[in-house]
Amino acid sequence: MNRPDLRISIGSTVFSNPVLTASGTFGYAREFEPYLNLHRLGGVVVKGISLSPRKGNPPPRIVETACGMLNAIGLENVGLERFISEKMPYLREIGTKVIVNILGDSLDDYRLLAARLSEVEGVHAIEVNISCPNVKKGGVAFGTDAAMAEAVTRAVCEESGVPVIVKLSPNVTDITLIARAVENGGAQAVSLINTLLGMAIDSRSRRPKLANIVGGLSGPAIKPVALRMVWQVARAVQIPVIGIGGISNATDAIEFFLAGASAVQIGTANFVNPGVCDEVVRGIEEYLVEHRLQGIQGLIGALIVDC
Ligand SMILES: Cc1cc2nc3c(=O)[nH]c(=O)nc-3n(C[C@H](O)[C@H](O)[C@H](O)COP(=O)(O)O)c2cc1C
């Protein structure tokens, strides 16, 4: 049997395999060079980029929790222009697809980011983080209101020359409403989930463990929630779904494909095992051979439900 075909497409961008890194957990890729063959990844999603540099929240910003972690990094990043001049030259050389995650405080921020980034050589797609507050609309997160989510998606799609992926927040009542809204806005794919809002308290000091008090929960603890949301969204939209949340090995990734994901992103697991993405690519390949499937397409949405 030939090697299985792992390729997937999002809009006009073809990925050599469906394993991507999740934003904020893989730096700007160079940090992981000693641990794995970067060109073996389907793609790298870089830390969220804003128009201006951001310092993020004060420490402590990370806390370990049962089967996961809480973070309140506060979207620290080098800003658009330094990202382009300092980080893109390396990213262009690693031989994999580069997806730039963007964040803004207003529709104009998102427009400017999309327009500038899509003219940069080596940027293959944009991922829009809509979990950020819209400062012009009283701080309500773009991702928790369907009309705002659609508007920000439309604004980015109008400016972007590369495929647009919109990253959904799980901190909503019905995620399918937001998914449909961003599909209407022109998104070429959705990725989900971002972190779930959580909190940790130190009973001895009687203080919150994070300086920010609340943070985003990630890691294996959130996998069942992510799987459920991916399954719901995959049935609600026609565009590809990228599954994220607690994926730590190939079996986890395969569960997301069965639920309807066309690709996966790996986040917190990179902190535990920096070579994990490479292992997941190999594990998916082995599964496809063992199950006599020609390629990844045979697995997407292949969940068997007996009722
Ligand atoms: C330390 C840290 C930083 C993150 N930064 C970002 C970010 O800048 N933009 C974004 O869209 N998601 C960010 N995320 C969310 C992850 O990309 C991912 O959606 C989430 O962690 C769930 O996946 P996981 O359980 O595999 O980590 C961050 C997560 C962590 C743990």
The ligand as an SDF file (V2000), in Angstrom:
LIG
                    3D

 31 33  0  0  0  0  0  0  0  0999 V2000
    0.0140   29.9120   27.0430 C   0  0  0  0  0  0  0  0  0  0  0  0
   -1.0720   29.9950   26.0090 C   0  0  0  0  0  0  0  0  0  0  0  0
   -1.1300   31.0920   25.1440 C   0  0  0  0  0  0  0  0  0  0  0  0
   -2.1360   31.1840   24.1680 C   0  0  0  0  0  0  0  0  0  0  0  0
   -2.1710   32.2560   23.3130 N   0  0  0  0  0  0  0  0  0  0  0  0
   -3.1210   32.3070   22.3390 C   0  0  0  0  0  0  0  0  0  0  0  0
   -3.1360   33.3890   21.3920 C   0  0  0  0  0  0  0  0  0  0  0  0
   -2.2770   34.2910   21.4040 O   0  0  0  0  0  0  0  0  0  0  0  0
   -4.1300   33.4130   20.4520 N   0  0  0  0  0  0  0  0  0  0  0  0
   -5.0820   32.4240   20.3760 C   0  0  0  0  0  0  0  0  0  0  0  0
   -5.9510   32.4870   19.5030 O   0  0  0  0  0  0  0  0  0  0  0  0
   -5.0640   31.3800   21.2320 N   0  0  0  0  0  0  0  0  0  0  0  0
   -4.1170   31.3040   22.2090 C   0  0  0  0  0  0  0  0  0  0  0  0
   -4.1010   30.2280   23.0720 N   0  0  0  0  0  0  0  0  0  0  0  0
   -5.1310   29.1560   22.9500 C   0  0  0  0  0  0  0  0  0  0  0  0
   -4.5640   27.9280   22.2060 C   0  0  0  0  0  0  0  0  0  0  0  0
   -4.1500   28.2550   20.9050 O   0  0  0  0  0  0  0  0  0  0  0  0
   -5.6200   26.7870   22.1550 C   0  0  0  0  0  0  0  0  0  0  0  0
   -6.7710   27.2430   21.4780 O   0  0  0  0  0  0  0  0  0  0  0  0
   -6.0250   26.2980   23.5520 C   0  0  0  0  0  0  0  0  0  0  0  0
   -4.9190   26.2640   24.4120 O   0  0  0  0  0  0  0  0  0  0  0  0
   -6.6730   24.9000   23.5250 C   0  0  0  0  0  0  0  0  0  0  0  0
   -5.8000   23.9470   22.9830 O   0  0  0  0  0  0  0  0  0  0  0  0
   -4.8560   22.9770   23.8950 P   0  0  0  0  0  0  0  0  0  0  0  0
   -5.7610   22.3470   24.9320 O   0  0  0  0  0  0  0  0  0  0  0  0
   -4.2570   21.9870   22.9400 O   0  0  0  0  0  0  0  0  0  0  0  0
   -3.8380   23.8510   24.5360 O   0  0  0  0  0  0  0  0  0  0  0  0
   -3.1020   30.1320   24.0560 C   0  0  0  0  0  0  0  0  0  0  0  0
   -3.0250   29.0290   24.9310 C   0  0  0  0  0  0  0  0  0  0  0  0
   -2.0320   28.9400   25.8870 C   0  0  0  0  0  0  0  0  0  0  0  0
   -1.9860   27.7170   26.7820 C   0  0  0  0  0  0  0  0  0  0  0  0
  1  2  1  0
  2  3  1  0
  2 30  2  0
  3  4  2  0
  4  5  1  0
  4 28  1  0
  5  6  2  0
  6  7  1  0
  6 13  1  0
  7  8  2  0
  7  9  1  0
  9 10  1  0
 10 11  2  0
 10 12  1  0
 12 13  2  0
 13 14  1  0
 14 15  1  0
 14 28  1  0
 15 16  1  0
 16 17  1  0
 16 18  1  0
 18 19  1  0
 18 20  1  0
 20 21  1  0
 20 22  1  0
 22 23  1  0
 23 24  1  0
 24 25  2  0
 24 26  1  0
 24 27  1  0
 28 29  2  0
 29 30  1  0
 30 31  1  0
M  END
$$$$
